[in-house]
Amino acid sequence: MSNYLSYKGYTGSVDFSEKDAVFHGRVMGIQSLISFEGDSVNAIKDDFHNAVDEYLEHCAQSGRDPEKPFKGSFNVRIGNELHRKAALTASTRGISLNMMVEEAIKQVVNQ
């Protein structure tokens, strides 16, 4: 079972290792690896906040922009036939393929 933490626009996954008796996680939606852990809810929350703060500080010190999580665009790979059918369906409905995919995703995540 996964849960999530949020801080300064970043989302971190939280999992529990029964074997190690520790919570662990990583920041989602960016390519940089930012991980954190703790042996209690408060400890993992604190380590998550520290990891994000350290990442942002490192970016500032090195003069680079921090990655923005979940920018609102991503690539989807589907089979040719499904792509064709989806494009035709969107065209018939008078909307873009992008809009149709967005509507489909909204239906799934709002359930």
Protein Blocks (a to p, Z undefined) as FASTA:
>chain_A
ZZdddeehiacdddddfklopacdddehiabdcddddfbfklmmmmmmmmmmmmmmmmmm
nopacddehehpacddddfklmmmmmmmmmmnopafklmmmmmmmmmmmZZ
